Amino acid sequence: MLVVGLTGGIGSGKSTAAAMFAARGVPVIDTDAIAREVVAPGTPGLAQVAAAFGPAALTPAGTLDRAALRERVFADPAARRRLEGILHPLIRARVAERLAATDAAYAIVVVPLLLESGGWPSVHRVLVVDVPESLQRTRAAARDGISMEQVDAVMNAQISRERRLAGADDVLVNDSDLPALERAVERLHRRYQRLAADYGGRPG
């Protein structure tokens, strides 16, 4: 099965693009959703995070305090690497399980930090959702209700637009309206169907 890794910076429209692929019957595996699953109450992942970051990483109810942890790791690169060292193996294992259970011609795996993490062995093509940085900042702030300073902190923790585009096999430009994005997704969907028909199982 051909596996396409969909990535892009904050506010680029990854979720919207992924939903359009899903509407065409393509299996979509969202690593952000899996990241929440692996730290659900009672999981080994949550226990590991609590052991690494202390009680401040948890809410009074014993769930992960995402806002506090996000603020901490974006301000401290070492803390971010420590958190990634816990979560990434758990997330990758669950993605592998879901891919193994899928018999579609191709699948989409949404990985916001795909290129920052050095790539994934199971991903054969990298699809970057791309927008100009000024639009990226505006969309992210409006969507998440956060300040431009917070958006900038997230963007600074991600690779640059130029490096992201350099790592892309395919680029989905999302600087216009939804109908334009829909047309671009349809073109890529047809392309991936053709590639999947010829796919020989070799990562590339």
C-alpha positions in Angstrom: 0.0 0.0 0.0 1.2 3.5 -0.9 1.5 5.7 2.3 1.4 9.4 1.9 2.6 11.6 4.8 0.6 14.8 4.9 2.3 17.7 6.7 2.4 21.4 6.8 2.9 24.3 9.3 0.4 25.5 11.8 -2.6 27.1 10.1 -1.8 25.6 6.7 -5.1 23.6 6.4 -3.8 20.1 7.0 -7.1 19.0 8.6 -9.2 20.4 5.9 -7.2 18.8 3.2 -7.2 15.4 5.1 -11.0 15.6 5.4 -11.2 16.1 1.6 -9.2 12.9 1.0 -11.3 11.1 3.6 -14.5 12.2 1.7 -13.1 10.3 -1.3 -12.8 7.1 0.7 -9.1 7.3 1.5 -8.1 6.0 4.9 -6.8 8.9 6.9 -4.7 8.4 10.1 -4.3 11.5 12.2 -1.3 11.4 14.5 -2.6 14.3 16.5 -5.7 12.2 17.4 -3.4 9.2 18.2 -1.2 11.5 20.3 -4.3 12.2 22.5 -5.2 8.5 22.6 -1.8 7.4 23.9 -1.9 9.7 26.9 -5.5 9.0 27.8 -6.2 8.4 31.5 -4.8 5.1 32.6 -2.4 4.6 29.7 1.3 3.9 30.0 1.9 7.0 27.9 0.3 9.3 30.5 2.2 7.6 33.3 5.5 8.2 31.4 4.7 11.8 30.8 3.8 12.4 34.4 7.0 10.7 35.5 9.1 12.9 33.2 7.4 16.2 33.8 5.9 15.9 37.3 2.5 16.7 38.7 2.4 20.1 36.8 1.8 18.1 33.6 -1.6 16.8 35.0 -4.8 18.5 35.8 -6.4 18.1 39.2 -8.6 15.4 37.6 -5.5 13.4 36.6 -5.7 14.1 32.8 -2.9 15.6 30.8 -2.8 19.4 31.1 -2.2 20.0 27.4 -2.1 23.8 27.6 0.5 23.9 30.4 2.6 21.2 28.8 2.5 22.9 25.4 3.6 26.2 26.9 6.5 24.4 28.7 7.8 22.4 25.7 7.7 25.3 23.3 9.8 27.4 25.7 12.3 24.6 26.3 13.7 22.6 23.4 15.1 20.0 25.7 11.7 19.4 27.3 10.2 19.2 23.8 12.7 16.5 22.8 12.0 14.6 26.1 8.3 14.7 25.4 8.8 13.6 21.8 11.0 10.7 23.0 8.0 9.4 25.0 5.2 10.0 22.5 6.7 9.3 19.1 7.4 5.6 19.6 3.9 5.1 20.9 2.3 7.0 18.1 4.4 5.3 15.4 3.5 1.9 16.8 -0.2 2.7 16.7 0.0 4.1 13.2 1.7 0.9 12.0 -1.1 -1.2 13.5 -3.7 0.8 11.7 -1.9 0.7 8.4 -1.5 -3.0 8.7 -5.3 -3.3 9.2 -6.0 -1.2 6.0 -6.4 -2.8 2.6 -6.9 0.4 0.5 -4.8 1.3 -2.5 -3.3 4.2 -0.6 -3.6 5.9 2.8 -2.9 9.3 4.2 -1.0 9.7 7.5 -1.3 13.3 8.9 2.0 14.1 10.7 2.4 17.8 11.6 6.1 17.4 12.4 6.9 14.8 9.8 9.9 16.6 8.4 11.1 17.9 11.8 11.2 14.4 13.1 13.4 13.2 10.4 10.7 11.4 8.4 8.9 8.1 9.0 10.1 4.8 7.5 6.5 3.9 6.7 5.9 7.0 4.6 6.6 6.7 0.9 5.6 10.2 -0.3 5.6 13.5 1.5 2.7 15.8 0.7 3.1 19.4 2.0 0.1 21.7 2.5 1.6 25.1 1.7 0.5 28.7 2.4 2.4 32.0 2.6 3.6 32.6 6.2 1.5 35.8 6.6 -1.7 33.8 5.8 -0.5 31.0 8.0 -0.2 33.3 11.0 -3.6 34.9 10.5 -5.4 31.6 10.0 -3.8 30.0 13.0 -4.5 32.9 15.3 -8.1 33.1 14.2 -8.7 29.3 14.4 -7.1 28.7 17.8 -7.9 32.0 19.4 -4.3 32.6 20.4 -2.0 35.6 20.1 0.4 36.2 17.2 3.2 35.8 19.7 2.0 32.3 20.5 1.6 31.5 16.8 5.2 32.7 16.2 6.4 30.4 19.0 4.8 27.4 17.3 6.2 28.4 13.9 9.7 28.9 15.4 9.5 25.3 16.7 8.8 24.1 13.2 11.1 24.0 10.2 10.9 26.9 7.8 8.6 27.0 4.8 11.6 26.7 2.5 12.9 23.6 4.1 9.4 22.1 4.3 9.0 22.6 0.5 12.4 21.2 -0.2 11.4 18.0 1.6 8.1 17.6 -0.4 7.4 15.1 -3.1 4.0 16.8 -3.7 2.7 20.3 -2.7 -0.9 21.2 -2.1 -1.2 25.0 -2.3 -3.9 26.3 0.0 -3.8 30.1 -0.5 -7.3 30.5 -2.0 -10.8 29.2 -1.3 -12.2 25.8 -0.5 -13.3 25.0 -4.0 -9.8 25.6 -5.3 -8.4 23.3 -2.6 -11.0 20.7 -3.4 -9.9 20.7 -7.1 -6.3 20.3 -6.1 -7.1 17.4 -3.8 -9.0 15.7 -6.5 -6.0 16.0 -8.9 -3.7 14.5 -6.3 -6.2 11.8 -5.4 -6.2 10.6 -9.0 -2.4 10.8 -9.1 -2.1 8.7 -6.0 -4.5 6.1 -7.4 -2.3 5.8 -10.4 0.9 5.6 -8.4 -0.7 3.1 -6.0 -1.5 0.8 -9.0 2.2 0.7 -9.9 3.5 0.8 -6.4 6.1 -2.0 -5.7 6.4 -1.7 -1.9 9.7 0.3 -1.9 9.9 3.4 0.2 11.0 6.4 -1.8 
